[in-house]
Amino acid sequence: MTPNTPSAPNRRTFLSSTAVAAIAVAGGMPLLTACGSSDKGSKEGTTTGKNAQKILPAYVARNVVTPDIASKNGSSTGFTQAIATAQLKASVETKLGKGSKITIMAPFWGTPPAQNNPYYAAMNDAIGVKTTWKNQDGNTYDQKLGAVLASSDVPDLVVVPSWNLGGKIPTAINAKFADLGPYLSGDKVKDYPNLAAIPTDAWQRSIFGGKLRGIPMPASYVTNIAPFYRKDIFEAKGWQLPKSADEFFSLAKEITSAKSKVWACDDMTWTAWNMFGVLNGGDKSLGWQLIDGKMTNRIETAEYLEALEWTRKLFSAGLVHPDAKAQNQGDASVRFTDGEVMIYNGDLSGWYGKTAEQHTKHPKFAMGAMDIPGHAGGDPKLWATNPAGIWAFVNKGASAQVVKDILAIANFCAAPYGTKEQMLSQYGVEGTDYKFTGGLPVKTDQGNIEVNGAWGYIGAPAVYVAHPDLPDVTKGMVEWQQRMGAFTTKSSFYGLTIVEPSKWTNLMNDFEQLEKDIVRGRKKVSDMQQAVSEWKSKGGDQLRDWYKKLLDDNGSSAG
């Protein structure tokens, strides 16, 4: 059995998207998901300490199947062996659904399947609900989401990714979605054992407007972006993995041969952030940290400028593929598998996807994830990502029974590896959506259309990796997380959903494009220094004071 390999984007590929927006900017008073705040989110406060304990569900671990590789330093667990159908265990012993009719809106990549397909029917029957899906194009989901939440016709259940939390969406979440605390806080969650096994950090990240509103999709806090390299070619050429930024540059010069159409790398900006210890930029709040007594944003640090300069140097020396310099020209991972680049940044989940893709076509193909070195050699300084980035929200007007039936769906979908529920939700109906080949389930063409991610956004277990068909990849992925997790620090606002005052909404809007222009030589590093100076005068210094007060009043969330 090879779970955790849906063909739609999963929790890892979602979180790796360069479109991931900084968390929540809305009108009104500054909010840090306060206990006791109004539904409009107008009262500031904190989810940390005793206030959070009143809201958060109890944590009760489930060890239905013991992993082959245990979690360590924030990593996923790993399963390298297949589990026969006859050995699958039940994690939902009693059908919890009571037959409610439930409308669901979720992002979908590809053509949504028909409503009455065998997979959806089997899931409805197993859970005890009747669902109607309103799947929307994932590429334009933010537009549809904004329109729906501004209307009076909100589905019973709505999936919201973190990168869609801009503008007025956080305010709409507080106004339109239910408080799940009466059903899940404290020991109440024990009615849903699979939800009780979701790590507390993920639930804390799910407090919006002082209420437990979101059902989270958990994620590892270890960076999910890895510098992949062509292991097969590295071994054949005798190339050694670099242990510093200077060694990386020297290796890149050795590898590159434009005449042979081989370049060392693609755009390595993300790896540069990690090598130079730059604060996380995937969420506005994670970009702030108290440094030497001063609240400091990532863009103000020397490490930030050094990372830009180093990446710019790679481009300037012609060591980066020309299509990467041109931007939006093809796919970096295709250039990698075609042998045109030897190193590229990719989501960790891509390790399995690319290896499986090449397995039959190019049996000698092998890739690995390079350990991120410190820029000057030695250990890196890595910063944690957030422990959840996708949520399912329940309509505020839903009846108590509908809420309970939605939680029944989430509990079913959060079943751990090695269970009957997990097998059904990940693979569908045996003989229709998948068949066993060599002891492993393989999706049919119908399965690839029907079993395509949507249910998994409603509920998910603690993160795991399970690819028994490629056990070495499973081992490699988890052990890379373990090693990188050892050098990962949680910043002051780790795991908190923060809404900044609306007057500072657009302060950071132009920085990503400026970064791209600088590393490609279209702008200078001094242009960034000027942009930072303007950012300070336009509100950055005020925002700094706001974050400092937030930290002084509430303390750090980092353990």
C-alpha positions in Angstrom: 0.0 0.0 0.0 1.4 3.4 -1.0 -0.6 6.1 0.6 0.2 9.8 0.7 0.6 10.0 -3.1 -2.6 11.7 -4.4 -2.2 13.2 -7.9 -3.6 16.6 -6.8 -1.4 18.9 -4.7 -1.0 17.5 -1.1 -0.2 19.3 2.1 3.5 19.5 1.1 3.1 20.8 -2.4 0.5 23.3 -1.3 2.9 24.7 1.3 5.8 24.9 -1.2 3.9 27.2 -3.6 5.6 30.5 -4.3 2.1 31.9 -4.3 1.8 31.3 -0.5 0.8 34.7 0.8 1.6 36.2 4.1 -1.0 35.5 6.7 -4.1 37.7 7.0 -4.5 41.4 6.6 -7.8 42.8 7.6 -9.5 45.9 9.0 -10.1 46.7 12.6 -8.0 46.4 15.7 -4.9 44.2 15.6 -5.8 40.7 16.3 -3.8 37.7 17.5 -6.7 35.3 17.6 -7.8 36.3 21.1 -9.7 34.1 23.5 -12.9 35.9 24.2 -12.7 38.1 21.2 -15.9 38.9 19.3 -16.9 37.1 16.1 -15.9 40.2 14.1 -12.3 39.8 15.5 -12.2 43.3 16.9 -10.5 42.4 20.2 -6.7 41.9 20.4 -5.2 39.2 22.5 -3.3 35.9 22.3 -3.8 32.2 21.8 -0.8 31.3 24.0 -0.7 30.2 27.6 -3.8 29.7 29.6 -6.2 31.3 27.1 -5.2 28.8 24.4 -5.6 25.9 26.8 -9.3 26.8 27.2 -9.7 26.5 23.4 -7.4 23.8 22.2 -8.5 20.1 21.9 -6.8 17.5 24.0 -4.0 15.6 22.3 -4.3 11.8 22.3 -1.8 10.0 20.2 -2.8 7.0 18.0 -0.4 4.3 17.2 -2.5 2.2 14.9 0.5 1.1 13.0 4.1 1.6 14.2 6.1 3.6 11.7 9.3 2.1 10.3 11.0 5.5 10.9 9.9 7.5 13.9 9.4 11.3 13.9 12.4 13.2 15.1 13.2 16.9 15.2 9.8 17.7 13.8 10.0 15.3 10.9 7.3 13.2 9.4 7.1 9.5 10.3 8.0 7.1 7.6 6.5 3.8 6.4 8.7 1.8 4.0 6.6 -1.4 3.9 3.3 -2.3 2.3 0.4 -3.4 4.4 -1.8 -6.2 3.0 -5.5 -5.4 2.8 -6.3 -8.2 5.3 -4.0 -6.5 7.9 -5.6 -3.0 7.6 -7.1 -1.9 10.9 -10.2 0.1 11.7 -9.7 3.6 13.2 -13.5 4.4 13.1 -15.2 1.6 14.7 -18.7 3.1 14.6 -20.2 5.1 11.7 -20.5 8.6 13.1 -22.4 10.3 10.4 -26.2 10.6 10.8 -27.1 11.2 7.2 -26.9 15.0 6.9 -26.8 16.6 3.5 -23.6 18.6 3.2 -22.4 21.0 0.6 -18.6 21.3 0.3 -16.5 23.9 -1.6 -12.8 23.0 -2.1 -10.0 23.8 -4.6 -9.5 21.2 -7.3 -6.8 20.9 -9.9 -8.0 19.3 -13.1 -11.5 18.3 -14.1 -13.8 17.5 -11.1 -15.4 14.1 -11.3 -19.1 13.5 -11.5 -21.0 13.9 -8.2 -22.3 10.3 -8.2 -18.9 8.6 -8.9 -18.2 5.3 -7.1 -15.5 6.8 -4.9 -17.6 9.7 -3.6 -20.5 7.2 -3.1 -18.3 4.8 -1.1 -17.0 7.6 1.1 -20.5 8.9 1.8 -21.7 5.5 2.7 -18.7 4.7 5.0 -19.0 8.0 6.8 -22.8 8.2 6.9 -23.3 11.5 5.1 -24.6 12.8 1.7 -22.2 15.3 0.2 -22.6 17.6 -2.7 -19.3 18.9 -4.0 -18.8 22.4 -5.4 -15.2 22.0 -6.5 -13.5 25.1 -7.9 -10.4 25.6 -10.1 -7.5 25.7 -7.6 -5.6 28.2 -9.8 -8.3 30.9 -9.4 -9.7 29.7 -6.1 -9.0 33.0 -4.3 -11.4 34.8 -6.6 -14.2 32.4 -6.1 -13.6 32.2 -2.4 -13.8 36.0 -2.0 -17.1 36.1 -3.9 -18.7 33.3 -2.0 -17.8 34.6 1.4 -19.1 38.0 0.4 -22.5 36.5 -0.4 -25.2 34.9 1.7 -24.8 31.6 0.0 -21.9 30.0 1.8 -21.6 26.2 1.6 -21.8 24.1 4.7 -18.0 23.3 4.5 -15.4 25.5 2.9 -11.7 24.7 2.4 -9.3 27.7 2.7 -5.6 27.5 2.0 -3.3 29.9 3.9 -2.2 31.7 0.7 -5.9 32.8 0.2 -5.9 34.6 3.6 -5.4 38.1 2.2 -7.6 41.1 2.0 -10.9 40.7 3.8 -10.9 36.9 3.9 -9.8 36.7 7.6 -12.6 39.0 8.6 -15.1 36.9 6.6 -13.8 33.8 8.4 -14.6 35.3 11.7 -18.0 36.4 10.6 -19.1 33.4 8.5 -17.7 30.3 10.1 -18.6 28.4 13.3 -16.8 28.1 16.5 -15.9 24.4 16.8 -14.8 24.7 20.4 -18.1 23.4 21.9 -17.5 20.2 19.9 -13.7 19.9 20.1 -12.1 21.8 22.9 -10.5 19.9 25.7 -11.7 16.3 26.1 -14.7 16.9 23.7 -12.4 16.0 20.8 -12.1 12.4 22.2 -15.5 11.7 20.4 -13.4 12.0 17.3 -10.2 10.0 18.0 -8.4 10.7 14.7 -8.9 14.4 15.3 -7.6 14.1 18.8 -4.4 12.7 17.3 -3.7 15.9 15.3 -0.7 17.7 16.9 -1.6 20.6 19.2 0.5 23.1 17.2 -1.8 22.5 14.2 -4.9 23.2 16.2 -3.3 26.4 17.7 -2.7 27.6 14.2 -6.5 27.0 13.6 -7.7 29.7 16.1 -9.2 32.6 14.2 -10.8 35.5 15.9 -10.4 33.9 19.3 -12.3 30.8 18.4 -11.3 27.4 17.2 -12.8 27.7 13.7 -10.5 25.6 11.4 -10.0 21.9 11.0 -6.3 21.8 10.1 -4.2 19.9 7.7 -1.1 19.3 9.7 2.4 20.0 8.4 5.9 19.5 9.5 7.6 22.7 10.7 10.8 21.6 9.0 11.4 23.5 5.7 9.8 21.6 2.9 11.9 23.1 0.1 15.0 21.0 -0.6 18.0 21.5 -2.9 17.7 18.4 -5.1 20.7 17.1 -7.0 21.2 14.5 -9.7 22.7 11.8 -7.5 23.3 9.4 -10.4 25.4 12.0 -12.3 27.1 13.3 -9.2 28.4 9.8 -8.4 29.4 9.1 -12.0 31.4 12.4 -12.1 32.8 12.2 -8.6 31.3 15.6 -7.6 31.3 16.2 -3.9 28.3 17.9 -2.2 29.2 21.4 -1.1 29.6 22.3 2.5 29.5 26.1 2.2 28.2 28.8 -0.1 31.7 29.2 -1.6 32.0 25.5 -2.3 28.6 25.6 -4.0 29.8 28.3 -6.3 33.0 26.5 -7.1 31.1 23.3 -7.8 28.6 25.2 -10.0 31.5 26.5 -12.2 32.9 22.9 -12.5 29.5 21.5 -13.6 28.3 24.2 -16.0 29.0 23.7 -19.7 26.7 25.9 -21.8 28.2 24.5 -24.9 26.9 21.0 -23.8 23.6 22.6 -22.6 24.3 21.7 -19.0 24.0 24.2 -16.2 24.7 23.7 -12.5 21.4 24.9 -11.2 18.1 26.6 -11.6 17.1 29.6 -9.5 18.5 28.9 -6.0 17.1 31.8 -4.1 15.2 29.6 -1.7 18.2 27.6 -0.8 20.1 30.9 -0.4 17.6 32.0 2.3 18.2 28.8 4.1 22.0 28.7 3.8 22.3 32.3 5.0 19.8 31.8 7.9 17.2 34.3 6.6 14.0 34.4 8.6 11.1 32.6 7.0 9.3 34.6 4.3 6.3 32.4 3.7 4.2 34.1 6.4 4.4 37.8 7.4 4.5 37.0 11.1 7.4 34.5 10.7 9.4 37.2 9.1 9.7 39.0 12.4 12.1 38.1 15.3 13.5 39.8 18.4 17.2 40.2 17.6 19.4 41.8 20.2 16.4 43.4 21.9 15.0 44.9 18.7 12.0 43.6 16.7 13.5 43.0 13.3 12.1 42.0 9.9 13.9 39.6 7.6 14.4 42.3 5.0 16.4 44.4 7.5 19.0 41.7 8.1 22.5 41.4 6.7 21.8 37.8 5.9 18.9 38.8 3.6 21.2 41.0 1.5 24.0 38.4 1.5 21.6 35.7 0.2 20.5 38.0 -2.6 24.1 38.9 -3.5 25.1 35.2 -3.6 22.2 34.2 -5.8 22.9 37.2 -8.0 26.5 36.0 -8.4 25.3 32.6 -9.6 23.1 34.2 -12.3 25.9 36.7 -13.3 28.4 33.9 -13.8 26.1 32.1 -16.2 25.7 29.1 -13.8 21.9 29.2 -13.9 19.8 27.8 -16.7 18.8 30.6 -19.2 15.1 29.7 -18.9 15.3 30.3 -15.1 16.8 33.7 -15.7 14.0 34.5 -18.2 11.4 33.4 -15.6 8.2 31.5 -16.4 10.0 29.6 -19.1 9.2 25.9 -18.6 9.5 23.8 -15.5 12.6 23.6 -13.4 11.9 20.0 -12.5 11.7 19.0 -16.2 15.1 20.7 -16.8 16.4 18.6 -13.9 15.1 15.3 -15.2 16.2 16.1 -18.7 19.8 16.6 -17.4 20.0 20.3 -18.3 20.4 21.4 -14.6 22.0 19.3 -11.9 20.5 21.1 -8.9 17.2 22.8 -8.3 14.9 23.8 -5.4 11.8 21.7 -5.1 9.1 20.6 -2.6 10.3 17.6 -0.7 7.3 15.6 -2.0 8.7 15.9 -5.5 11.4 13.4 -4.6 8.9 10.6 -4.9 7.0 12.0 -7.8 10.1 12.5 -10.0 11.7 9.2 -9.1 8.5 7.3 -9.8 8.0 9.2 -13.1 11.6 8.3 -14.2 11.7 4.8 -12.8 10.5 2.9 -15.8 11.8 5.3 -18.5 15.3 5.8 -17.1 16.2 3.0 -14.6 19.5 4.6 -13.7 18.0 7.9 -12.7 18.5 8.9 -9.1 18.1 12.1 -7.2 18.9 13.1 -3.7 18.2 16.1 -1.3 21.4 18.0 -0.5 21.8 18.8 3.2 21.6 22.6 3.5 25.0 23.9 4.6 25.7 27.0 6.6 26.9 29.7 4.2 30.3 29.9 5.8 30.5 26.1 6.5 29.3 24.2 9.4 25.6 23.9 10.6 22.9 26.0 9.0 20.5 28.2 10.8 17.0 27.2 9.6 13.7 28.7 10.6 10.4 26.8 11.2 7.5 26.9 8.8 4.0 26.9 10.2 2.4 23.6 11.5 -0.7 24.0 9.3 -1.5 25.8 6.1 -4.9 24.5 4.9 -8.2 24.5 6.9 -11.8 23.3 6.5 -14.3 25.7 8.0 -18.0 25.1 8.9 -20.8 27.5 8.1 -21.8 29.5 11.1 -25.5 28.8 10.4 -25.0 25.0 10.3 -27.2 23.0 12.7 -25.5 21.0 15.5 -26.1 17.8 13.6 -24.5 19.1 10.4 -21.5 20.2 12.4 -21.2 16.8 14.0 -21.5 15.1 10.6 -18.8 17.4 9.2 -16.6 16.4 12.1 -17.4 12.8 11.2 -16.0 13.4 7.7 -12.9 15.1 9.1 -12.4 12.2 11.6 -12.7 9.7 8.8 -10.3 11.5 6.5 -7.8 12.0 9.3 -7.4 8.2 9.7 -3.7 7.2 10.1 -1.7 5.1 7.8 -2.5 1.4 7.9 -6.2 1.8 8.4 -9.2 0.8 6.2 -10.4 4.4 6.3 -7.1 5.7 5.1 -7.0 3.2 2.3 -10.5 4.2 1.1 -9.9 7.9 1.3 -6.5 7.7 -0.5 -7.2 5.0 -3.1 -11.0 4.7 -3.5 -12.8 1.5 -4.5 -10.8 -1.6 -5.1 -11.3 -3.0 -8.6 -12.7 0.4 -9.8 -10.3 3.1 -8.7 -7.3 0.9 -8.1 -6.0 -2.6 -8.5 -3.1 -4.5 -6.8 0.0 -5.0 -8.9 2.9 -6.8 -7.3 1.3 -6.4 -3.9 0.9 -2.7 -4.2 -2.3 -0.6 -5.0 -2.1 1.1 -8.4 -4.7 3.6 -9.4 -6.7 3.0 -12.6 -7.4 5.8 -15.1 -10.8 6.2 -13.4 -9.1 6.4 -10.0 -6.7 9.1 -11.1 -9.8 11.2 -12.1 -11.9 10.4 -9.1 -9.5 10.1 -6.2 -7.8 13.4 -6.6 -7.3 15.2 -3.3 -10.5 16.9 -2.4 -11.5 14.7 0.6 -8.0 15.0 2.0 -8.4 18.7 2.5 -11.2 18.2 5.0 -9.2 16.1 7.4 -5.7 14.7 7.6 -3.5 12.9 10.2 -0.1 14.0 11.5 2.3 14.1 8.6 3.8 10.9 7.4 5.7 9.6 4.3 4.7 6.2 2.9 6.1 5.0 -0.4 6.7 1.2 -0.1 7.2 1.0 -3.8 10.3 3.2 -3.4 11.4 2.6 0.3 14.8 4.3 -0.2 13.0 7.5 -1.2 10.8 7.3 1.9 13.8 6.8 4.0 15.7 9.7 2.3 12.8 12.1 2.7 12.2 11.5 6.4 15.9 11.4 7.3 16.5 14.6 5.5 13.8 16.2 7.6 15.3 14.8 10.7 18.8 16.2 9.9 17.4 19.6 8.9 15.1 19.7 11.8 18.0 19.5 14.2 19.0 23.0 13.0 15.6 24.5 12.9 14.4 27.2 15.3 10.9 28.4 15.9 10.6 32.1 15.7 8.7 34.3 18.1 5.3 34.1 16.3 5.5 30.5 15.2 2.2 28.8 14.9 0.0 31.9 15.4 -2.6 33.3 13.0 -2.0 37.0 13.0 -4.1 39.7 11.4 -2.3 43.0 10.8 -4.1 46.3 10.7 -5.4 47.2 7.2 -3.3 50.4 6.9 -0.2 48.2 6.5 -1.7 45.7 4.1 0.4 46.5 1.0 3.7 47.3 2.6 5.4 44.1 1.3 3.7 43.7 -2.0 6.6 44.6 -4.3 9.4 42.8 -2.5 9.1 39.4 -4.2 9.4 40.9 -7.6 12.3 43.1 -6.6 14.1 40.0 -5.2 13.7 38.4 -8.6 14.9 41.4 -10.4 18.0 41.8 -8.2 19.2 38.2 -8.5 18.8 38.4 -12.3 20.8 41.6 -12.6 17.9 43.8 -13.6 18.2 45.7 -10.3 21.0 46.3 -7.7 21.2 45.2 -4.1 21.3 48.9 -3.3 17.8 49.1 -4.8 16.7 46.7 -2.1 18.3 48.8 0.6 16.4 51.8 -0.7 13.2 49.8 -0.8 13.7 48.8 2.8 14.3 52.5 3.8 11.0 53.4 2.1 9.2 50.5 3.8 10.3 51.8 7.2 9.1 55.3 6.5 5.8 54.1 5.0 4.8 52.1 8.0 7.5 49.4 8.7 8.7 51.1 11.8 5.1 51.4 13.1 4.5 47.8 12.3 7.7 46.9 14.2 6.3 48.6 17.3 3.0 46.8 16.8 4.7 43.4 16.7 6.9 44.3 19.7 3.9 45.2 21.8 2.2 42.0 20.7 5.2 40.0 21.9 5.5 42.0 25.1 1.8 41.6 26.0 1.5 38.0 25.1 4.9 36.3 25.1 6.4 34.0 22.5 4.5 31.0 21.1 7.8 29.2 20.4 8.5 26.3 22.7 
